[in-house]
Amino acid sequence: METGPDFKLLKDAYAIIDGIPETSIDLDMLESVRGESLENGTIRSPAGWLADHPAFAALGLSISDDGKRLLLHGESGDKPSVALTMAQVFRLPPADAQHLFGDRNTYTLGDDSGLSDKRLWQRDLRDYLRAHGQLDPDVEERLETRGPFADPVNPSEIRTL
């Protein structure tokens, strides 16, 4: 049985979120707005978007019909927590999952960078990958210098992080 974080899956999550428009990411709530379709008006946290991606759905991750609970294998657990659910999915220590997938206060405490919620989350995930020796410096340079409305990176490049 594997232990420790699933870095490949974290890199896949980065690539998936990179393809979501800036204005569709909001760290405040799992799902703050449900639009006509996922592509038209829906606003979610990174965990909310991942829950609808086929790769994560195959792992048992989903979002409740009302958009308020993250489910793993159809269950939200005794004490529903997005961060604890994501800890299970990515095999993260709870504190690391809280940092990467917790509520907005986790992200904005002391942050005055002016980054969008999407870029803030991506920066934190890059920092996490770097801290664990999982970020290739050449790939990191390309990710760091992309503008806020740049085209998403090629997912195969993310895997080489």
QUICOR-V277697 format. One record per residue. PHI is phi in radians with two decimals (NA if undefined). D_CENTER is the distance of its C-alpha to the mean C-alpha in whole Angstrom. Layout:
{{PHI/D_CENTER} {PHI/D_CENTER}}
//
This chain:
{{NA/24} {-1.34/21} {-2.16/20} {1.47/18} {-1.05/14} {-1.56/13} {-1.16/13} {-1.06/13} {-1.16/10} {-1.10/8} {-1.17/10} {-1.09/9} {-1.09/6} {-1.03/6} {-1.11/9} {-1.13/8} {-1.15/6} {-1.06/9} {-1.46/11} {-1.57/11} {-1.03/13} {-0.85/13} {-1.32/15} {-1.76/13} {-1.95/10} {-2.48/11} {-1.35/10} {-1.18/13} {-2.45/13} {-0.92/11} {-2.47/13} {-1.65/15} {-2.50/17} {-1.89/18} {-1.46/20} {-1.04/22} {-2.62/20} {-1.07/16} {-1.43/17} {-2.22/20} {1.73/19} {-1.38/16} {-2.22/13} {-2.49/10} {-1.35/7} {-0.95/4} {-1.09/5} {-1.10/8} {-1.18/8} {-1.09/7} {-1.08/10} {-1.69/12} {-1.41/11} {-0.94/15} {-1.10/13} {-1.46/11} {-1.08/14} {-1.12/16} {-1.50/15} {1.73/16} {-1.45/13} {-2.71/14} {-2.08/14} {-1.11/17} {-1.02/20} {-1.50/20} {1.28/16} {-1.83/16} {-2.28/16} {-1.60/13} {-2.03/15} {-2.17/16} {0.99/19} {1.39/20} {-2.06/20} {-1.85/18} {1.41/20} {-1.16/23} {-2.12/21} {-1.02/18} {-2.60/15} {-1.02/11} {-1.08/11} {-1.18/13} {-1.14/12} {-1.18/9} {-1.03/12} {-1.18/14} {-1.09/12} {-1.70/11} {0.98/14} {-1.67/13} {-1.07/16} {-0.92/15} {-1.14/15} {-1.19/13} {-1.13/10} {-1.09/12} {-1.16/11} {-1.46/7} {-2.25/7} {-1.30/10} {-1.24/12} {-0.98/13} {-1.03/16} {-1.08/14} {-1.43/12} {-1.64/16} {-1.01/18} {1.38/20} {-1.58/18} {-2.22/21} {-1.27/19} {1.38/19} {-1.21/16} {-1.18/14} {-1.01/11} {-1.08/9} {-1.17/11} {-1.11/11} {-1.12/7} {-1.10/8} {-1.07/11} {-1.11/10} {-1.20/8} {-1.05/11} {-1.05/13} {-1.12/12} {-1.11/13} {-1.08/16} {-1.09/17} {-1.85/17} {1.17/19} {-1.94/16} {-2.14/16} {-1.22/19} {-1.01/21} {-1.15/22} {-1.18/19} {-1.02/17} {-1.04/20} {-1.14/19} {-1.23/16} {-1.18/17} {-1.67/20} {-1.27/18} {-1.25/19} {-1.14/17} {-2.04/18} {-1.20/18} {-1.11/18} {-1.05/15} {-1.27/15} {-1.21/17} {-0.97/15} {-1.18/17} {-1.23/17} {-1.09/14} {-1.11/15} {-1.46/18} {-0.93/16}}
//
